[in-house]
């Protein structure tokens, strides 16, 4: 029997990578669809004489999913450290499918009455649970199975897959048109997402297990034991990574808010505003892969620090340019630039955090900090920046908010260890 340190990682082909990153892709696909069609979903399941009340109810339904993410991060992340990455990944993708199906196939309130609302709320809770537990096991699998020299690039597909999904959803929405999408198209969009789930389940079921023999049996006795070890031995690491992910999450949220900012604040046409996510998606497909390659070549810390520091320096000047020259060109250019820098930064983050943690708590650690950060800041940033604009009358509010979090993220990244070249197949305490 070989020791974990000497055991060769399993072979990781393109099909396996695709099956693993599918969960993250579905997350952003679902997010994009819901963001575009919150009004239609609200009218279907929360009809009201007031369109505003219906929309707010729909947005509340969207937010419910965020509530369950930390729960999924704890339960499924720790399960992956106890039982293995493969069973955890099978659970998350199956739960995602159930949640999406409940929303896509559920008749409206006009047919089922209040039971329609119960069904879709339950579906969103299931989705939130699954998404909270997805990133830890899947990323742990990728870095444990990838060749050591290419771990950054392989893990960066987690981020690139999100951009691919968001771009696909955006383009399909523009092709089908507003009327069709409002009437039935949003159900079709969820259905298309469901079509890839069986493929993901089949391929994931044939993946090798990467958790190996190196986890500490005492730490794997229970979820509580995994969490206890994580908090006792790696509390500082968790705090710093939470701040780094928070800065990345705020960047993403400011980017997804750009269509609203372009229309409501800059006065661009609806057509110009609706095309903004294309710039966001293009940058989110290309630049994570560049970030992963750079992280493999130059180290994780430089790629976490410098793009975030550039966002800190550029946030205010770029928003000033948009306000001084409001046009589709300026909005697309700023969206692309900030998204590109954030994507490069995110690719280094997604590999550095699990590399810094021992295998016995790797999945739980990443799942928990990611789910907490996305739940708190992913669910609130769009509301906060638009509230700040309304409350202060200062149209620069998103830039200030983004710059503040980028400062925090830069400082936190400076304090994290460099993990390139670390032997991740042995359970050693985090080294500085």
C-alpha positions in Angstrom: 0.0 0.0 0.0 1.4 3.3 -1.0 1.4 6.3 1.4 -0.8 9.2 0.3 2.3 11.4 -0.2 3.7 9.0 -2.8 0.4 8.0 -4.5 0.0 9.3 -8.0 -3.1 11.5 -8.5 -5.8 10.0 -10.7 -5.9 10.8 -14.4 -7.9 13.9 -15.1 -9.1 14.2 -18.7 -11.2 17.0 -20.3 -14.5 15.0 -19.8 -13.8 14.7 -16.1 -13.0 18.4 -15.7 -16.2 19.3 -17.6 -18.3 17.1 -15.3 -16.7 18.5 -12.2 -17.1 22.2 -13.2 -20.7 21.6 -14.3 -22.0 22.4 -10.9 -20.4 25.8 -10.8 -21.6 26.5 -14.3 -25.2 25.6 -13.3 -24.9 28.0 -10.3 -24.2 31.0 -12.5 -26.6 29.8 -15.2 -29.4 29.7 -12.6 -28.3 33.1 -11.2 -28.4 34.8 -14.6 -31.8 33.4 -15.5 -33.3 34.4 -12.3 -31.8 37.9 -12.4 -33.2 38.4 -15.9 -36.7 37.0 -15.2 -37.4 37.9 -11.7 -40.3 40.0 -12.9 -41.9 37.1 -14.9 -41.3 34.6 -12.1 -42.9 37.0 -9.6 -46.0 37.4 -11.8 -46.3 33.6 -12.1 -45.9 32.6 -8.5 -46.6 35.8 -6.6 -49.3 37.7 -8.6 -50.4 41.0 -7.2 -52.2 44.1 -8.2 -48.9 45.9 -7.6 -46.2 44.9 -10.0 -43.6 46.2 -7.5 -45.0 43.9 -4.8 -44.8 40.9 -7.1 -41.2 41.7 -8.1 -40.2 42.1 -4.5 -41.7 38.7 -3.6 -39.8 37.2 -6.5 -36.5 38.8 -5.3 -37.2 37.5 -1.8 -37.6 34.0 -3.2 -34.2 34.5 -4.9 -32.7 35.5 -1.6 -34.0 32.5 0.2 -31.5 30.3 -1.7 -28.7 32.3 -0.2 -29.9 31.5 3.3 -29.3 27.8 2.8 -25.8 28.1 1.3 -23.9 28.2 4.6 -25.9 25.2 5.7 -24.9 23.3 2.5 -21.3 24.5 2.9 -21.1 23.0 6.4 -23.0 19.8 5.9 -21.9 18.8 2.4 -18.4 20.3 2.7 -17.7 18.3 5.9 -19.4 15.2 4.3 -16.9 15.4 1.4 -14.0 15.5 3.9 -15.5 12.5 5.8 -16.9 10.3 3.0 -15.0 11.5 -0.1 -15.3 14.1 -2.9 -17.2 11.9 -5.3 -20.3 11.1 -3.2 -20.6 14.7 -2.2 -20.4 15.9 -5.9 -23.1 13.4 -6.8 -25.4 14.7 -4.0 -24.9 18.3 -5.0 -25.7 17.9 -8.7 -28.7 15.7 -8.0 -30.1 18.3 -5.5 -29.5 21.1 -8.1 -31.5 19.2 -10.6 -34.4 18.7 -8.1 -34.5 22.3 -7.2 -34.4 23.6 -10.8 -37.1 21.1 -11.8 -39.4 22.2 -9.0 -39.1 25.8 -10.3 -39.3 25.1 -14.0 -42.2 22.6 -14.0 -44.3 24.0 -11.2 -47.7 25.4 -12.4 -48.4 29.0 -11.4 -50.4 30.3 -8.5 -53.4 30.6 -10.8 -53.4 26.8 -11.1 -52.2 25.5 -7.7 -52.8 28.5 -5.4 -50.6 28.8 -2.4 -49.1 25.3 -3.0 -47.3 26.8 -6.0 -45.5 29.2 -3.7 -44.7 26.4 -1.2 -43.2 24.2 -4.0 -41.0 27.0 -5.5 -39.8 28.1 -2.1 -38.8 24.5 -1.3 -37.1 24.3 -4.6 -35.0 27.4 -3.9 -34.0 26.0 -0.5 -32.8 22.8 -2.0 -30.9 24.7 -4.7 -29.2 26.8 -2.0 -28.3 23.8 0.0 -26.7 22.2 -3.1 -24.9 25.2 -4.3 -23.4 25.9 -0.9 -21.9 22.5 -0.8 -20.8 22.3 -4.4 -17.6 24.4 -4.6 -15.6 22.7 -1.8 -15.8 19.1 -3.0 -15.5 19.9 -6.7 -12.5 22.3 -6.3 -10.8 19.9 -3.9 -11.2 17.1 -6.4 -9.7 19.2 -9.2 -6.6 20.3 -7.4 -6.1 16.8 -5.9 -6.4 15.1 -9.3 -4.5 17.7 -11.4 -0.7 17.6 -12.0 1.0 19.8 -9.5 2.4 22.2 -12.1 -1.0 22.8 -13.6 -3.3 23.0 -10.5 -4.0 26.7 -11.0 -5.0 26.3 -14.6 -7.2 23.3 -14.0 -8.9 24.9 -11.0 -9.5 28.1 -13.0 -12.1 26.2 -15.1 -14.3 26.5 -12.0 -14.4 30.3 -12.7 -14.4 30.1 -16.5 -17.4 27.7 -16.4 -19.4 30.4 -14.6 -18.6 32.9 -17.3 -19.6 30.4 -20.0 -22.9 29.7 -18.4 -23.7 33.4 -17.8 -22.8 34.2 -21.4 -24.8 31.4 -22.9 -27.9 32.4 -20.8 -27.5 36.1 -21.9 -27.1 35.3 -25.6 -30.1 32.9 -25.6 -32.2 35.5 -23.8 -31.4 38.2 -26.4 -32.1 35.7 -29.3 -35.5 34.6 -28.0 -36.7 38.1 -27.3 -38.6 39.7 -24.4 -42.1 38.5 -25.1 -41.3 34.9 -25.5 -39.0 34.9 -22.5 -41.6 36.5 -20.3 -44.4 34.1 -21.3 -42.6 30.7 -21.4 -39.0 31.2 -22.2 -37.7 31.3 -18.6 -39.1 27.8 -18.1 -37.3 26.7 -21.3 -34.1 28.2 -19.9 -34.3 26.2 -16.7 -35.2 23.1 -18.7 -32.1 23.5 -20.9 -30.0 23.6 -17.7 -31.6 20.4 -16.5 -30.7 18.6 -19.8 -27.0 18.6 -18.9 -27.5 17.2 -15.4 -27.8 13.5 -16.4 -24.6 13.8 -18.3 -22.9 15.3 -15.3 -24.3 12.6 -13.0 -23.1 9.7 -15.2 -19.6 11.1 -15.7 -19.2 12.1 -12.0 -20.3 8.6 -11.0 -17.3 7.2 -12.8 -14.7 9.6 -11.4 -12.0 8.2 -9.1 -11.9 9.3 -5.5 -9.2 11.8 -4.6 -9.7 12.1 -0.8 -7.4 9.1 -0.5 -6.0 7.6 2.7 -4.4 10.7 4.0 -7.3 12.2 6.0 -7.1 11.9 9.7 -9.6 9.2 10.8 -10.2 11.0 14.2 -11.1 14.2 12.4 -13.4 12.3 10.0 -15.5 10.7 12.7 -18.3 13.3 12.4 -19.2 16.7 10.9 -18.6 18.3 14.2 -15.1 16.8 14.4 -14.2 18.2 10.9 -15.6 21.6 11.8 -13.9 21.6 15.2 -10.5 20.8 13.7 -11.0 23.4 11.0 -11.8 26.2 13.5 -9.2 25.3 16.1 -6.3 24.9 13.7 -7.2 27.2 10.8 -9.3 30.0 12.2 -6.9 32.7 11.0 -6.8 31.3 7.5 -10.6 31.1 7.3 -10.9 34.8 8.4 -8.4 36.0 5.7 -9.9 33.9 3.0 -13.4 35.1 3.9 -12.2 38.7 3.3 -10.5 37.8 0.0 -13.6 36.0 -1.3 -15.8 38.9 -0.1 -13.8 41.3 -2.3 -14.2 39.0 -5.2 -17.9 38.6 -4.6 -18.5 42.3 -4.4 -16.7 42.7 -7.7 -18.9 40.2 -9.4 -22.0 41.7 -7.9 -21.0 45.2 -9.1 -20.5 43.7 -12.5 -23.9 42.0 -12.6 -25.5 45.3 -11.5 -24.0 47.1 -14.5 -27.2 46.7 -16.6 -29.2 48.4 -13.9 -26.6 51.1 -13.5 -26.4 51.7 -17.2 -30.2 52.0 -17.6 -31.3 53.7 -14.3 -28.2 55.9 -13.6 -26.6 56.5 -16.9 -29.8 56.6 -18.9 -28.8 54.2 -21.6 -31.4 52.5 -23.7 -32.9 49.1 -22.6 -31.2 47.4 -25.5 -27.8 48.8 -24.7 -28.2 48.0 -21.0 -29.3 44.4 -21.6 -26.2 43.7 -23.7 -23.9 44.6 -20.8 -23.7 41.0 -19.5 -22.1 40.0 -22.8 -19.0 42.1 -22.0 -19.2 40.6 -18.5 -19.4 37.0 -19.8 -16.6 37.4 -22.3 -14.2 38.6 -19.7 -15.3 35.9 -17.3 -14.6 33.1 -19.8 -11.2 34.2 -21.1 -9.4 35.8 -18.1 -9.9 33.1 -15.4 -7.8 30.8 -17.6 -5.2 33.5 -17.9 -5.2 33.9 -14.1 -4.8 30.1 -13.5 -1.9 30.0 -15.9 -0.2 33.0 -14.3 -0.8 31.5 -10.8 1.0 28.3 -12.0 3.9 30.3 -13.4 4.4 33.1 -10.8 2.6 31.9 -7.7 -0.8 32.4 -6.1 -0.1 35.5 -4.0 1.0 37.8 -6.8 -2.1 36.9 -8.9 -4.4 37.5 -5.9 -2.8 40.8 -5.0 -2.0 42.7 -8.1 -5.4 42.5 -10.0 -7.2 43.3 -6.8 -4.9 46.3 -6.2 -5.5 47.5 -9.8 -9.3 47.3 -9.2 -8.7 49.4 -6.1 -6.9 52.1 -8.1 -9.2 52.0 -11.2 -12.6 51.8 -9.6 -13.1 55.5 -9.1 -11.5 56.8 -12.3 -13.4 54.3 -14.5 -16.8 55.2 -12.9 -15.9 58.9 -13.3 -15.3 58.3 -17.0 -18.6 56.5 -17.4 -20.5 59.4 -15.7 -18.6 62.0 -17.8 -19.1 60.1 -21.0 -22.2 57.9 -20.6 -22.4 55.6 -23.6 -22.6 51.9 -24.5 -18.9 52.0 -25.3 -17.8 53.3 -21.9 -20.1 50.9 -20.0 -18.9 47.9 -22.0 -15.3 48.9 -21.7 -15.4 49.4 -17.9 -17.5 46.3 -17.3 -15.0 44.2 -19.4 -11.9 45.7 -17.7 -13.1 45.3 -14.1 -14.5 41.8 -14.8 -11.2 40.8 -16.5 -9.2 41.8 -13.5 -11.6 40.2 -11.0 -11.6 37.0 -13.0 -7.8 36.8 -13.0 -7.9 37.4 -9.2 -10.6 34.8 -8.7 -8.7 32.1 -10.5 -5.8 32.4 -8.0 -8.2 32.5 -5.0 -10.0 29.3 -6.0 -6.7 27.3 -6.0 -4.9 29.0 -3.2 -7.5 28.4 -0.5 -7.8 24.6 -0.8 -4.0 24.3 -1.3 -3.5 26.1 2.0 -5.7 23.6 4.0 -5.0 20.0 4.9 -6.9 17.4 2.9 -9.0 16.3 6.0 -10.7 19.8 6.2 -10.1 21.1 2.6 -13.6 20.7 1.3 -15.3 22.0 4.4 -13.0 25.0 4.7 -13.5 26.2 1.1 -17.2 25.4 1.2 -17.9 27.4 4.4 -16.0 30.6 3.6 -17.3 30.6 0.0 -20.9 30.0 1.0 -20.8 32.6 3.8 -19.2 35.3 1.6 -21.5 34.7 -1.3 -24.6 34.6 1.0 -23.7 37.9 2.7 -22.2 39.9 -0.1 -23.6 38.2 -3.2 -27.1 38.6 -1.9 -26.7 42.2 -0.7 -24.4 44.1 -2.9 -26.8 45.1 -5.6 -29.3 46.3 -3.1 -26.7 48.2 -1.1 -25.2 50.0 -4.0 -28.5 51.0 -5.4 -29.7 52.1 -2.0 -26.6 54.2 -1.5 -27.2 55.9 -4.8 -30.8 56.7 -3.9 -30.0 57.7 -0.3 -26.9 59.9 -1.0 -27.6 61.0 -4.6 -24.0 60.1 -5.3 -23.8 58.1 -8.5 -20.2 57.1 -7.6 -21.4 55.0 -4.7 -20.7 51.6 -6.5 -17.1 52.7 -7.2 -16.5 53.6 -3.6 -18.0 50.4 -2.4 -15.9 48.4 -4.8 -12.8 50.2 -3.9 -13.3 49.7 -0.1 -13.7 46.0 -0.5 -10.8 45.8 -2.9 -8.6 47.5 -0.3 -9.7 44.9 2.3 -9.1 42.0 -0.2 -5.7 43.3 -1.1 -4.5 43.5 2.5 -6.0 40.0 3.3 -4.2 38.5 0.3 -0.9 40.0 1.5 -1.3 38.0 4.7 -2.1 34.7 3.1 0.7 32.1 2.5 2.1 31.2 -0.9 1.0 27.7 -1.8 2.4 27.1 -5.2 4.5 23.9 -5.1 3.0 22.7 -1.8 2.5 19.0 -1.3 -1.3 18.8 -0.9 -1.4 15.1 -0.6 -0.3 15.1 3.0 -2.2 16.5 6.0 0.1 19.1 7.5 -0.8 22.2 9.3 -1.0 25.4 7.3 2.4 26.9 7.0 3.1 30.6 6.7 
